[in-house]
Amino acid sequence: MKDELFSPEMRRFIAHNIDSVATLEILALLYGVRDKEMSVERITTELRSSGPAVNVRAQQLTKQGILKTGTSPLSYRYQPNSEALHRLVEELTKLYSRYHVRVIDQIYNPGRSAAQELADAFRIKSGDDDNG
């Protein structure tokens, strides 16, 4: 059974564009200040991250057509290449604000469903028995 929270389109978007929570946090931050550019230094301060890591991830999102480079050196702004990309980002940020853990799980475990995780939680593992 697939997790109904994520549409197939959203699953593909996450799989192809969001490789870490750090990338998602950068995207969510810039989405939140649409139409404004933000420097890598400011993003670093806001997210308590490192400048080089922020810059690499922002460059990645730029190559994917989600961000644009700003007018100042080492700055970025949210400006997706299409309305479809915008809708996906909008939906993802809403999901992330409401279902934080499930979105993170989708990033790191894209093939697992909530039902499978529940089943795995109750699975008896051999070798864990105290009697041998």
N, C-alpha and C positions, 0 to 999 in steps of 0.2 A: 504494500500500500504506500503510495507516495504522500508526502506531506502536502496538504492542500493549501498551506499558507503561501507557497511559492509557485507561481505559474511556470510552465516550461520556459517561457520567454525570460522570466526573471532568473531562473536557474542558469540559463545560458549566459545572461548578462553578468551575473556574479562570477561564473566560472571563467569567462573570458576577460573580465575587466577588474575584478577585485581579488587580489591575491593575498591580502592581509587586512587585519583590523586597522592597521595604520593607514593603509590606502583608503579604506572606507571613511575613517575619521577625517582625513584631508578632504575628501570629496564632500562629506556632510558639512564640514566647516565652510568650504567655499560655496556650496549650494545655499547655505544659510545667509550668506551675504551677497547674493546674486547681484550682478551689475557693478560690483566693486572688485578691484584687484587687491590682492594681499601678497605681501612679500614673504619669501621663504623664512626670513627672520621672525616675522609676526606669526606665521603658521607654527613655527618651531616653538615659540613662546606659548601660544594658545594650547598646543597639544603636548607640551613638555617633551618634545622629541629632539632629534638631532638634525641640524641643518642639512647635511649631506643626504640623510635618509629621506627627509621631506622633499628635497629637490629631485631625487631619483624617482620617487613615487609620483610627484607632480608632473615630471616629464613623461612618465608612463601614461598617466591619464590624459596628457596633452596629445600624445601619439595616438591614443584611442579615440580622439575626437570629443572628449568630454570637457577638458579645460583648454584655455588659450593662454599663451604667454602674455604678460602684461606689458605696459609701456615702459615700466622701470625694469632695470636688470634684476633677474631672479625674483620675478613676481608672476602671479598667475591669477586667473579669474575663471569663474564657472561660465562656460559658454559652449554647450554641446552643439555638435554639427547638425543635429536633426531634432525635430519635435519628438520622434520616437525615443531617442536617447534621453531627452529631457523627462518624458513621462516615466521611463524606467528609473531614472535617478530620483525623481520625486517619490515614486512608489517605494523605492528601496530606503530612502531616508525616513519615510513614515513607518515602514516595517521595523527599521532599526530602532526607532524611538519607542516602539511598543513591544517588540519581541527581540530585545537585545541579544539574548543568549541563542535564540534560534537562528538569527541572522549570522552570528559568529560561527555557529555550528555549520551552517550552509556553506560558509567560506572555506572552512577547513575539512569538512566531511560532506562533500556535495552529493555523494551517492547514498547516504544513509537517510532513512525516514524516521520520523518520531516513533512510529510503531515498532520499527526494528530496534531502536535504542531501548524502548521499554521492554521488549522481549529479551534483549541481551542483558538487561539489568537483573532479570530473574533466572537467567541460565545458570545451571549448576555446572561448575567447572571440575573436571577430573583432576585429581592430584591435590585438591584443596581440602580433602577430607582428613580429619585428624586420625582416623582409624586405619589409614594406610592406603 
